[in-house]
Amino acid sequence: MAETLRHYGPAAIACVLLAFRLVKGWRGPPDPARGTVWLVLLGLSLSLTLLTPAVYAFVGSVSGTPNLARLLAHGSMLVVAWSARTFLWHLSHPVAVARPRTRLHLAALAVTFAAMCVLFALADTPVDDVRFAGRYAATPWVLEYWLVYIAYLTPSFASVVVLGWQYARMSNGPLLRVGLRLVATGAFLAIGYLAHKALAFAAARYGFPYPPSGHVLPDGILPLAAHLLVLAGATLPTWGRLLIAPAWLAWLRDYRAYQALRPLWRALYAADPRIALTPAAPVLLDLVAVRDLRFRLYRRVIEIRDGRLALMPYLDPDVAAAARAWAAGTGATGQALDAAVEAASLHAALRARAAGTAAAREHAPDIPGGVDLDSDTAFLRDVARTFRELRARTRSDANVRQVAPPRTGARK
């Protein structure tokens, strides 16, 4: 099963991504850079599909030329290398500058493939075998064929590595930035694989020690990882939008805020249940609340504000002043300072209400916070965070007092 997935998995993924790109991405005016992305996907899909055992055998049987699928797959990879390099050139240069370079390298591609065809014809490989390297590594002209192949691919992939990381740092789009880095990493792994195969062919030809073909890491994992990274990076700007769709981001942000406010809301609800529109749900049910989340968050913010109003007789201005002086001494400013003061005031007011002790003097009616739901939610999240820390510290101090031994007077 693992071997089947290794042979057919990348080809299936490449074809699916190519189809997805065809359905979703064929929009807008003609763009040379975008056109090269199509060629990258098409070349990878063809190369990986041709190297699957079933298609490999089919091509050899229909054409009558053993191992022709490998030559065609390698030709497709030449197109992938040229396309990836061309894409990066079009990112950083005007069309008038990039086009002559791409034509020059296209001519180099044609010369390379012609030389590969000649060497392929010279090599004596009469058996159609998808495990080509294991059978023909020591055969004359196979090493030469591979050296011509990597002579084109290696500088192209090296350029993709360097330019990909360089342009990723310059890109403002997060999807393009990540995609370029994935492609560059895949190209780097591909260079390692190409060098490994060259050494393996040379070792078989000249008899020096080197790990044989079929070794799991260089022959299995390296090409698989390289293919998957390039496929993911080349298509990330298309399918990645589904992962960062604004609706999902908004829902996730609201859910995190809703849960972050729960400890503060529960404390206020326990002091005065009348603040809630509906009775409090069990904690587990509250954690899995996913429907009408925006409304639930709105209600939670309103109910926290109502809980604060219910605590007005217990809000001590002296506590607020002391909390402000302490928080300012820690370097807190702006919203962080106001949130620390609000958390300390609410914490002290809840304890005063539980003890039945109203504030000695009336608290000023100022209510810090935001001007709309989002900004007020952000403020209350800061309040809730500090409030949770204060409660934890209070409980810890209480536990210490409970376990501490009673003090006794000195014996005379």
N, C-alpha and C positions, 0 to 999 in steps of 0.2 A: 504493500500500500504506500509506504513512504517513497519508494522508488517511482511509483506511478505518479504520485503527487509532484515529485521533483521534475519529472519529464513533462507532464501535461499541465500542472498548475500554473506556471508563469505564462504559458501560451494562452490558456483560457482567460487569465486575468488581462493579458494584453489585448485580446480580442474584445472582451467586455468593455474595457476602457476606451478602445478605439470606437466601438459602437456608441458608447455613451457620449463621447466627444462629437461624433457625427450628428447625433440627435440634438444635443444641447448647445454645441458650440459653433455651428455654421451660421453665424450672423455677422452683420457689419460689412463695411467695405473691404475690398481686397487688401491684405496685409502680408508682406513678405515674411515678417517674423512669425506670424501666426501660421502661415503656410508651412514653415519648417517644422513646427510642432506636429502638424499632421504627418509629415514625412517621418519624424522620429517614431511616432506611434505605429505607423504603417510598417516601417522597416523592422521594428522590434516584433510586431505581430507576425510578420512573414518569417523572420529569422527563427523565432521560438517555435512557430508552428511547423516549419520545415524540419526542425531537429527533433520533433516528437517521433517515437519509433514507428507509429502507424503511417504517418505522412512520409517519413524518410523512406520506408520500404515501398510505399506507393509510387513515389517519384522515381525511384530506381527501377521499379518494375515497368512502369509506363514508358520511361525514356530509353530503357535499355542501357543506361550508363550508370554503373555502380557509383554510389556516393555523390551523385549529382546534387542531391538535396543539400549536402554540406557546402558545396561551392556556392549554391544559390543563397543559402543562409548567411554565409560569410559576405557575399555581395550585398545582401540587405543590411548587414552591420556596417559596411562601408558607408551606405546611405545614411544610417543613423548617426554615425560620427560626423559626417559632413553637415547634416541637418542641425545637429546640436551646436556645432561651432558657428554655423551661419546664423542661427537664432541669437546667439550671444553677440555676434557682430552687429546685427540689426538693432539690438537693444541700445548700443552705445554709439553707433555711427549713422549718418544719413544714408539713404538708399544709394545715392550716387557714389559714396565712398565704399559701402559694404559690398555692392554688387560686383565690382572688379575682383575683389578678394574671393568672393564665393565662386566666381567663374574659374579663377585660377585653381582653386582647390577641387572644383568639380572636374577639371581636366586632369589633375593629379589622381583623383579617384578613378577615372576611366583608364589611365595608364596602369594604375595598381591592379585593377580588376583584370585587365588584359594579360598582365604578367602572371597573375594567379591562374588564369585559364590555361596558359601555356604550361606552367609547372604542374597543374592538376592533370593535364593530358600526359605529361612525361612520367608522372609517378605511377608505379605499377600497383594499383589497388583494385584487383578484380572482384573482390567480395564486397557486396553492399552490406556494410555493418555500421549501425548507429554508434557503436563504441569504436569509432575510427582510430582514436589515439592509442588505445590499447592494442589494436591489431597492427597498425602501420607506423608506429612511432619511429622505428628504425629504417623504414623504407626510404631509398634515395628520392630526393626531390620533395619529400614531405616537410622536412625542416626548412628548406629554402622557400617553399610555399608559405609556411607560417611566418617566416621572417619578413617576406614581402607584405604579408597581411598586417602584421603588427607595425611595420614601418610606417604605414599610413595611420593606423588606429592610435598608436601610442602618443604621437604629438597632438593629434586631434583631441584625444581624451585629456591629455595634460592641459591643453588650452581650456577645455571645458572646466576642469578643476579650478584653475587659477581665475579665469574670468567669472565662473559661476559664483565663487565666494566673494570676489571683488564686487560684482554687481548686486549680490544679495545684501551687502552692507549699504549700498547706495539706494536700494529700492524702498519706496514708501509703502508699498502694498504688502501686508503680512503674508498673504498666501503666495505671492510671487517670491518673496524673500525665502520662505521655507522651501518652496518648490525648487528654487535654484540650488539651495544647499543640499537637498536630497539628490538632485541630479549630479552635482559635483562629487558628492560622496560615492554615488554609484559609479561614476567614471573613475574615481580613484581606485575602487575595488576592482574594476575591470582591468586597469593597468596591471595590478598585482596578478590577476589571473592570466593575462597575456604573457607576462614575464615568466610565470610558473610553467606554462605550457611550452614556451620556448626552451627553457632549461630541461624540461622533461624530454622533449624531442631530441635535444642535443645529447643528453645523457644516454638515451637509447641508441643514438647513432654512433657515439664515440666511446661509450662504455665507462663513463665516470659515474660515481654514485650520486643518486638523487632519488627522492621519493617517487615511486612509480606512479603512472597514471591511474586514476581511480581512487586516490587518497581523498578522504571525506572532506577535509577542510578546503584545500585549494580547488579540487575538482567538483565538489558538490555545493559547499556553502558559498564560496566566493562568487561564482557566476550567478547563483540564485539570488543572493543579496544584491548584487549589482543590478540585475534586471529589475527586481522589485523596486529598488530605490529610484531608478531612472523612470520607471513607469509611474510611480506615485508622484514624483516631482514634476514630471511633464504634464500631468493631468490635474494636479492639485488646484490650480486656479479655477478649474471647472467644477469638480465635485466637492472641493473644499468649502464652497459657499453653502452647501447643504449642512455642513457641520457648524457653521457660525451664522446660521440664519438669524436675523434680528429677533424673530419671535422666540426662538429657543434661548437665545441669550437673555432676552427680557424675562422669560419665564424662570430661568435659572437664577437670575439676579433677584427676582421677587421671592423665590423660594428660600434662598439663603437669608434674605432680609427677614422674612416671616419667621424663620426658625431662630434667627439671632435675637429677635425681640421677645421670644417666648419667655425666658426667665424673668425679665422685667415685668412683662404683662402678667405672668402668673402671680408674682408677688403683689401687684396692685389688685388683681382680681381676688386674691385670698383676703386682702384687707377690706374690700368692698365689692362683692359679686354683682352689685347693681350696674356696674360700668359696662358689663358685657351684654351684647344683643341676644346671645344664646349662651346656655351653660357651657362651661369649659369641657372640652373633649378630653378623653384619656390621652396621655402623652404619646402612645404608639399611634393612635388614630391621627393625632395632630401632625406627627412626623410624615405620614403618608397622605396628607391632604394635598392633592394636586389639582383639583378642579376649582374654578373660580378664584384662582390664587390672587389675582389683582384685587378683587373685592375683599378677600380675607385679609390681605395686607392693609388695605385701606381701613378696615374695621379695627384691626389691631392697633394701628397708629392712633385712631380716634379714641379707642378705649384706654390707651395709655394716657392720652391727654385728659380724658375724663377722670381717670384715676388720680392724676396730679391735682386736678381741681378739687377732688374729694379730700385731698391731704392738705389743702391750703391752711387750715387752722394749726397744723403741726409743722409747717415749714418754717424753720428758725433762721432768721437773717444772720444771726451770729455764726451758725453752722456754715452758711453759704460764704460768709466773709473769710472764715478760717480755711475752708476748702479752697477758695480762690487763692489765698496767700500761699497755701502749701503747694497747689498745682503750679502756680506761677514760679515757685522756687525750683520745681523740677524741670523748668524750661518749656512747659506747655503754653501755647498761645492760640488765639483764634478759636475755632470750633472745638479743638481738643480741650482747651481751657474751660470753655462754657460747658462742655459735656461732663468734664470731671466734677465741676461744681454742681451741676444738676444731679448727677449720680449720687454724690455725697449727701445732698439735700434730701433726695427721695429716700435714701437708705436711712438717714436719721429720722425723717418724718414717719416712716413705717414703724420704726422702733418706738417712737414717741406715741404713736396711735395705739400700738399694742399695750403700752404701759399706761395709757389714758392721760398722758401729759401733753397739754397744748403748749404752743410756743409762748414764751414770755411776752413777746411783742409781735405785732402783726407784720407779716412778710410782705415786701413790695410785690405788686401784681405783675412784674415783668416775667414773661415766659419765653425763654430762649428756644431757638429751633429754626427750621427752614421756612421758606415761603410757599412751598408746594409739597405735594406728596413725596416726590423723590428726594428733595433736599431735606425735608423733615424726617424721612425714613433714615437717611444717611446720618443725620444728627442723633436720632434715637438709637441707632446701632452703636454709636460711640458711647452713648449713655449706658446702654445695656451691657456693653463690654466692661466698663468700669464698675457698674453696679454689681455684676457677677463677681468681679475680683474682690470688692468690698465685702460681699456676703461670705465668700469663701474665707476671707481673712478673719471675719468675725466668728465664724463657726470654728475655725482653727484655734483662735484664742480661747473660746469657750471650752473646747475639748481639753486644752492645756490646763485650764483652771480646774476642770473636773477631776483630772488624774493627778494633779499636784498634791502632795501630802500636806496636811494642815500644819501650820506653824505652831510650835509650842514654846512656852517661855523657858528661859534658862533656869536650870536647877541651882538652888542655893546650897 
